[in-house]
């Protein structure tokens, strides 16, 4: 049997972390790491769906009009803009695990503070801080998870992580359904803040990314983490590990230019342009629609309780959507799933906005959620693969951060449009943006299916 963790020898002949990860069979050890990161992301997803269900109650308590309510809906996305931007850089400098834990501390404390808001100003401030924590976790989680996995499993696990968003929104709806009528909207934020304690599990069970350690030059620490992983995998598989083939390529993170500048250099600038259009367009449509779902339904004559139930039902259409995407991204590729999801989301959004009967509204709502969650599952799997390890979190974080501009503008702009032109106009606008993003992805996006992270970014 080959010794795990290559011993002495010339550094140039030492197999890279990528080769050592790629030869590992999938066992419960990698799955547990994946589940822990995915669960942390799921808690974020619950809060991301909260305003969809709580906005009508908050509008009533504080006497908000549509414009100020739209600003409140955008406030957490303002925080996410700064959170995703800073966390990407910090994660590439300080490590994935450290920033992931701090992000959970910030959003947990901010959630409790939001529940204690005494006026609209304090509510705006605490939602902004909560957005900082939520935004920080997104690029770290999506960068960290694929770095532990071989190419055959990478896309599937990241797609599952993003695919939990509809489950998170449904969970937020269930919490609102039972908590709001009995004790009020504030206790929903309390319930959502408690899972921040999950960081204790992360601290104990997840090592630092060995790919990141190697990329920043900490080769001895990377070797130590990788050796421990190999021993665990070998023990759980009950078989000797396959041999390491070749020395492969090792990414070097010490570059002459900054991580941000590298996003616009060489072969990366087209990818950056694509992502900086795809993310804002997608998030403008996504959050512009979901933030106002409850209010739009109440405008059509639904009661608040019935609106919550309806949104939960149509959001459940996203679950088979992300399951299908999880299967397809490793079969036909990330790029094709992203493009098809964008086009079908655009079509579904348009017809949802034109629906007049309950049955048509329900069917189009299910289709809208089916395709948009399939689309986002593929986008989250696709984005971190487009950059090398030493700028992966920076690239994913900046794409997500720029995307928050769309998320910030969406709830506000659509609230104003709904008042001026009617509810159908917001769905037409969202559909047009989804279609434009599909065209840009078709023209500028590379395919990453079946390639190692290192091969994609040579």
Rosetta blueprint (number, residue, H / E / L):
1 X L
2 X L
3 X L
4 X L
5 X L
6 X L
7 X L
8 X L
9 X L
10 X L
11 X H
12 X H
13 X H
14 X L
15 X L
16 X L
17 X H
18 X H
19 X H
20 X H
21 X H
22 X H
23 X L
24 X L
25 X L
26 X L
27 X L
28 X H
29 X H
30 X H
31 X H
32 X H
33 X H
34 X H
35 X H
36 X H
37 X H
38 X H
39 X H
40 X H
41 X H
42 X H
43 X H
44 X H
45 X H
46 X H
47 X H
48 X H
49 X L
50 X H
51 X H
52 X H
53 X H
54 X H
55 X H
56 X H
57 X H
58 X H
59 X H
60 X H
61 X H
62 X H
63 X L
64 X L
65 X L
66 X H
67 X H
68 X H
69 X H
70 X H
71 X H
72 X H
73 X H
74 X H
75 X H
76 X H
77 X H
78 X H
79 X H
80 X H
81 X H
82 X H
83 X H
84 X H
85 X H
86 X H
87 X H
88 X H
89 X H
90 X H
91 X H
92 X H
93 X H
94 X H
95 X L
96 X H
97 X H
98 X H
99 X H
100 X H
101 X H
102 X H
103 X H
104 X H
105 X H
106 X H
107 X H
108 X H
109 X H
110 X H
111 X H
112 X H
113 X H
114 X H
115 X H
116 X L
117 X L
118 X L
119 X L
120 X H
121 X H
122 X H
123 X H
124 X H
125 X H
126 X H
127 X H
128 X H
129 X H
130 X H
131 X H
132 X H
133 X H
134 X H
135 X H
136 X H
137 X H
138 X H
139 X H
140 X H
141 X H
142 X H
143 X H
144 X H
145 X H
146 X H
147 X H
148 X L
149 X L
150 X L
151 X H
152 X H
153 X H
154 X H
155 X H
156 X H
157 X H
158 X H
159 X H
160 X H
161 X H
162 X H
163 X H
164 X H
165 X H
166 X H
167 X H
168 X H
169 X H
170 X H
171 X H
172 X H
173 X H
174 X H
175 X H
176 X H
177 X H
178 X H
179 X H
180 X H
181 X H
182 X H
183 X H
184 X L
185 X L
186 X H
187 X H
188 X H
189 X H
190 X H
191 X H
192 X H
193 X H
194 X H
195 X H
196 X H
197 X H
198 X H
199 X H
200 X H
201 X H
202 X H
203 X H
204 X H
205 X H
206 X L
207 X L
208 X L
209 X L
210 X H
211 X H
212 X H
213 X H
214 X H
215 X H
216 X L
217 X L
218 X L
219 X H
220 X H
221 X H
222 X H
223 X H
224 X H
225 X H
226 X H
227 X H
228 X H
229 X H
230 X H
231 X H
232 X H
233 X H
234 X H
235 X H
236 X H
237 X H
238 X L
239 X L
240 X L
241 X L
242 X L
243 X L
244 X L
245 X L
246 X L
247 X L
248 X L
249 X L
250 X L
251 X L
252 X L
253 X L
254 X L
255 X L
256 X L
257 X L
258 X L
259 X H
260 X H
261 X H
262 X H
263 X L
264 X L
265 X L
266 X H
267 X H
268 X H
269 X H
270 X H
271 X H
272 X H
273 X H
274 X H
275 X H
276 X H
277 X H
278 X H
279 X H
280 X H
281 X H
282 X H
283 X H
284 X H
285 X H
286 X H
287 X H
288 X H
289 X H
290 X H
291 X L
292 X L
293 X H
294 X H
295 X H
296 X H
297 X H
298 X H
299 X H
300 X L
301 X L
302 X L
303 X L
304 X H
305 X H
306 X H
307 X H
308 X H
309 X H
310 X H
311 X H
312 X H
313 X H
314 X H
315 X H
316 X L
317 X H
318 X H
319 X H
320 X H
321 X H
322 X H
323 X H
324 X H
325 X H
326 X H
327 X H
328 X H
329 X L
330 X L
331 X L
332 X L
333 X L
334 X H
335 X H
336 X H
337 X H
338 X H
339 X H
340 X H
341 X H
342 X H
343 X H
344 X H
345 X H
346 X H
347 X H
348 X H
349 X H
350 X H
351 X H
352 X H
353 X H
354 X H
355 X L
356 X L
357 X L
358 X H
359 X H
360 X H
361 X H
362 X H
363 X H
364 X H
365 X H
366 X H
367 X H
368 X H
369 X H
370 X H
371 X H
372 X H
373 X H
374 X H
375 X H
376 X H
377 X H
378 X H
379 X H
380 X H
381 X H
382 X H
383 X H
384 X H
385 X H
386 X H
387 X L
388 X L
389 X H
390 X H
391 X H
392 X H
393 X H
394 X H
395 X H
396 X H
397 X H
398 X H
399 X H
400 X H
401 X H
402 X H
403 X H
404 X H
405 X H
406 X H
407 X H
408 X H
409 X H
410 X H
411 X H
412 X H
413 X H
414 X H
415 X H
416 X H
417 X H
418 X H
419 X H
420 X H
421 X H
422 X L
423 X H
424 X H
425 X H
426 X H
427 X H
428 X H
429 X H
430 X H
431 X H
432 X H
433 X H
434 X H
435 X H
436 X H
437 X H
438 X H
439 X H
440 X H
441 X H
442 X H
443 X H
444 X H
445 X L
446 X L
447 X L
448 X L
449 X L
450 X L
451 X L
452 X L
453 X H
454 X H
455 X H
456 X H
457 X L
458 X L
